[in-house]
Amino acid sequence: MKKNSFHPAWYFVVVGIIVLIVAYNKLHKRMYISPISYIVKEGQPSSDLQQLLKLSYIEYDGTFDGAVQATQKYWVRPPQMHRWKMDNPTYANRKEIWDTFDALHLVQQVEPLYKKYTHLVLRGDTYEITKLKLNFMISYFNQGVRCKHIIFLVSERPLAYDSEIDYMMHDYGISSDQCPKTEASMVEFVYNHMHLPESMRACKPEFIKVAGADKESLPSPQESVKAWLATNPVKGTCLLLSAQPYIAYECSVFSSYLPANLKLESVGPSTSEFIHPGLYFEVLAKILLQEKIRMNMKKAAQ
């Protein structure tokens, strides 16, 4: 009876195939996927966003421009209305809605993909979100993430007494007189009182003042990125530290203005416990509008 034989050459073929599969899987896992791609695909609303529009009873003509117009009409709060005064849509707390928010990657945290970056960029924010973003980044510095420059884009917005100054007085055991009064001074105070790893403390932070159109509110991402670009940052990689559900929106804005020699990656923690449900809808409307602006800017540059 003839014995089965395995030619030695086949061994190397099999090993080679396995090596190629492993290498492909590693490369695939390390590829950066923009958070915008879950919302807008090939210039059209993604299938998950189309599903959300149906669940929200939003009627439009099926075009991207139609989706922009409809969401601006129904999902954006009136000017000067603070976020905590927004009305919740009657359908906002349905499970199907939140499942779709999750599919659109507006809820879960987004982790850094690589270990080394040229710039770490943070926009000013409220006190609680500032702490959350810094703690998020500290955890990844402890896991080996490194950068050459830490950039804070901050404004002279006055802090709110009930939701920021009172909280800081409690957290740090300081009096009202000792407490920072503006966003810029608050961010610097919080950063200096964090338990930073040495690798993070070795990067001298740069605090860039952003002059917003409304001094009582947070400057827009557009105002922030323009203020940073005015300083002529060196080319390289930019890790934009945001927070949900704004990661994709800020990514869209920064992508609209950053030159080709600044490669962008957007990350940040989940903040669902701090976020008014109506804001998820509003952020999506802003992303669609910004993507329309970005596409028009790209066409005009060609």
C-alpha positions in Angstrom: 0.0 0.0 0.0 1.4 3.4 -1.1 2.1 5.8 1.7 0.9 9.4 1.5 3.9 11.7 1.1 4.1 15.5 1.7 6.6 17.2 -0.5 8.9 19.6 1.5 8.2 22.4 -0.9 4.5 22.4 0.2 5.6 23.1 3.7 7.2 26.4 2.7 4.1 27.3 0.6 1.8 26.7 3.6 4.0 28.7 5.9 4.2 31.5 3.4 0.5 31.7 3.1 0.1 31.8 6.9 2.7 34.6 7.2 0.8 36.6 4.5 -2.5 36.1 6.3 -1.1 37.2 9.6 0.6 40.2 8.1 -2.6 41.2 6.3 -4.7 41.0 9.4 -2.2 43.1 11.4 -2.1 45.7 8.7 -5.9 45.8 8.4 -6.2 46.3 12.2 -3.7 49.2 12.1 -5.5 51.0 9.3 -7.1 54.3 10.4 -10.9 54.5 9.7 -12.2 58.0 9.9 -15.2 58.3 12.2 -16.9 60.4 9.4 -17.0 57.2 7.2 -19.7 55.7 9.4 -22.0 58.7 8.7 -21.2 59.8 5.2 -20.1 57.3 2.5 -19.1 58.3 -1.0 -20.8 61.7 -0.6 -24.1 60.2 0.6 -25.7 59.4 4.0 -24.5 56.0 5.2 -27.1 53.2 5.5 -27.1 53.6 9.3 -27.8 57.3 9.0 -30.6 56.6 6.4 -32.1 54.2 9.0 -31.9 56.9 11.7 -33.7 59.3 9.4 -36.5 56.8 8.9 -36.7 56.1 12.7 -36.9 59.8 13.3 -39.7 60.3 10.7 -37.5 62.7 8.7 -38.7 63.0 5.1 -36.3 64.1 2.4 -35.8 63.7 -1.3 -33.1 61.0 -1.0 -30.2 63.3 -1.9 -27.3 64.4 0.3 -28.3 68.0 0.0 -31.9 67.0 0.9 -30.6 65.2 4.1 -28.5 68.3 5.0 -31.6 70.6 4.6 -33.9 68.3 6.5 -31.6 67.7 9.5 -30.8 71.4 9.7 -34.5 72.1 10.0 -35.5 69.4 12.5 -32.3 68.6 14.5 -30.6 71.9 15.2 -31.6 74.0 18.2 -32.4 77.7 17.7 -29.5 80.2 18.0 -28.6 81.2 21.6 -30.4 78.2 23.1 -28.2 76.4 25.6 -27.9 72.7 25.3 -29.4 71.9 28.6 -32.6 73.7 27.5 -33.1 71.6 24.4 -36.2 69.6 24.1 -35.8 65.8 23.7 -37.5 64.5 20.5 -40.3 62.1 21.5 -38.5 59.3 19.8 -35.0 60.0 21.3 -35.0 57.3 24.0 -36.2 54.4 21.8 -33.8 51.4 21.8 -33.6 51.4 18.0 -32.5 55.0 18.1 -29.6 54.4 20.5 -28.6 51.2 18.7 -28.3 53.4 15.5 -26.2 56.0 17.4 -23.9 53.2 18.4 -23.7 51.9 14.8 -22.8 55.5 13.7 -19.9 55.4 16.3 -21.3 58.4 18.3 -21.3 56.7 21.7 -18.3 54.4 22.2 -14.8 55.7 22.9 -12.3 55.9 20.0 -8.7 54.8 20.9 -5.4 56.0 19.4 -4.2 53.7 16.7 -0.5 54.3 16.8 2.1 55.1 19.5 3.9 58.2 18.1 2.4 61.5 17.0 3.8 64.9 16.3 0.9 66.9 17.8 -1.7 66.2 20.5 -4.4 68.8 20.1 -7.2 69.5 22.6 -10.0 72.1 22.3 -11.2 73.9 25.4 -14.3 72.4 26.9 -16.4 72.4 30.1 -14.7 71.5 33.3 -16.1 67.9 33.5 -15.3 67.1 29.9 -11.8 68.6 30.2 -11.0 66.3 33.1 -12.5 63.3 31.2 -10.4 64.0 28.0 -7.2 64.5 30.0 -7.7 61.3 32.0 -8.4 59.4 28.8 -5.1 60.7 27.3 -3.1 59.9 30.5 -4.3 56.3 30.3 -2.9 56.0 26.8 0.4 57.7 27.6 0.7 55.1 30.3 0.3 52.5 27.6 3.1 53.9 25.5 1.5 56.7 23.4 3.9 59.6 22.8 3.8 63.1 21.2 6.2 65.9 20.6 3.8 68.8 21.1 0.7 69.2 23.3 -1.6 72.0 22.1 -4.5 73.4 24.0 -6.9 75.6 22.0 -8.7 77.6 24.7 -10.8 80.8 25.1 -11.6 83.5 27.6 -15.1 82.1 28.0 -16.3 82.8 31.6 -16.9 79.6 33.6 -20.4 78.8 34.8 -20.7 79.1 38.5 -23.2 76.3 39.1 -21.6 73.6 36.8 -17.9 74.5 36.8 -16.7 76.8 39.5 -18.7 75.1 42.3 -17.4 71.7 41.1 -13.8 72.9 41.1 -14.1 74.4 44.6 -15.4 71.0 45.8 -12.9 68.9 43.9 -9.8 70.9 44.8 -10.8 72.3 48.2 -10.3 75.9 47.1 -12.3 79.1 47.7 -14.1 81.0 45.0 -11.3 83.6 45.0 -8.7 80.8 44.3 -10.8 79.2 41.5 -10.1 80.0 37.8 -12.7 82.1 36.2 -12.2 81.5 32.5 -11.9 78.4 30.3 -8.3 79.1 29.5 -7.2 79.4 33.1 -9.3 76.4 34.1 -7.8 74.1 31.5 -4.2 75.1 32.6 -5.1 74.7 36.3 -6.6 71.2 35.7 -3.7 70.1 33.5 -1.1 71.3 36.2 -3.0 69.4 38.9 -3.3 66.1 37.1 -1.1 63.1 38.0 0.7 63.2 34.6 3.1 60.4 33.6 6.7 61.7 33.1 6.4 61.1 29.3 3.5 63.5 29.2 5.0 66.1 31.6 8.1 66.1 29.4 6.1 67.8 26.6 5.7 71.4 27.4 2.1 72.4 26.7 1.2 75.3 24.5 -1.9 77.2 25.3 -3.3 79.0 22.2 -6.0 81.6 22.8 -9.0 81.3 20.5 -11.2 84.4 20.0 -14.7 83.1 19.5 -17.5 85.2 18.0 -19.6 84.7 21.1 -17.4 85.3 24.2 -20.0 83.6 26.5 -19.8 80.3 24.6 -17.2 77.8 23.5 -15.5 78.8 20.3 -16.4 76.8 17.3 -14.1 74.0 16.0 -13.6 76.2 12.9 -12.4 79.1 15.0 -10.1 76.7 16.9 -8.4 75.1 14.0 -7.8 78.4 12.3 -6.2 79.8 15.4 -3.9 76.8 15.5 -2.9 77.0 11.9 -2.1 80.7 12.3 0.9 79.5 14.5 2.3 77.5 11.5 2.5 74.1 13.2 5.3 71.8 11.9 4.2 69.0 9.5 3.5 65.5 10.9 0.7 63.6 12.5 -2.0 65.2 14.5 -3.9 63.4 17.2 -7.1 65.4 17.8 -8.5 64.6 21.3 -12.2 65.2 21.3 -15.1 63.5 23.2 -18.3 61.8 22.1 -20.5 62.6 20.3 -18.3 65.3 18.8 -15.3 63.2 17.6 -16.6 62.8 14.0 -17.8 66.4 13.8 -14.4 67.9 15.0 -12.7 65.5 12.6 -14.8 66.8 9.7 -14.0 70.4 10.6 -10.2 69.9 11.1 -10.1 67.8 7.9 -11.6 70.7 6.0 -8.7 73.1 7.0 -5.6 71.1 7.7 -3.0 71.0 5.0 -1.9 67.7 3.4 1.3 67.7 5.5 -0.7 67.3 8.7 -2.2 63.8 8.9 -5.3 63.7 11.2 -6.5 61.1 13.6 -9.5 61.8 15.9 -10.0 60.0 19.3 -11.8 60.5 22.6 -13.8 59.0 25.4 -17.4 58.2 25.6 -19.4 60.8 27.4 -23.0 59.5 27.2 -23.6 60.1 30.9 -23.0 63.9 30.4 -24.8 64.3 27.1 -28.4 65.5 26.4 -30.0 63.0 24.0 -31.0 65.8 21.6 -27.3 66.6 21.0 -26.7 63.4 19.1 -29.2 64.5 16.5 -27.8 68.0 16.4 -24.2 66.8 16.0 -25.2 64.6 13.1 -26.8 67.6 11.4 -23.6 69.6 11.9 -21.5 66.8 10.5 -23.7 66.6 7.3 -23.5 70.4 6.8 -19.7 70.4 7.4 -19.2 67.5 5.0 -21.1 69.5 2.4 -18.8 72.5 3.0 -15.7 70.3 2.9 -16.7 68.7 -0.4 -17.4 72.1 -1.9 -14.0 73.4 -0.6 -12.3 70.3 -2.2 -14.1 71.0 -5.5 -13.1 74.7 -5.5 -9.5 73.8 -4.9 -9.3 71.5 -7.9 
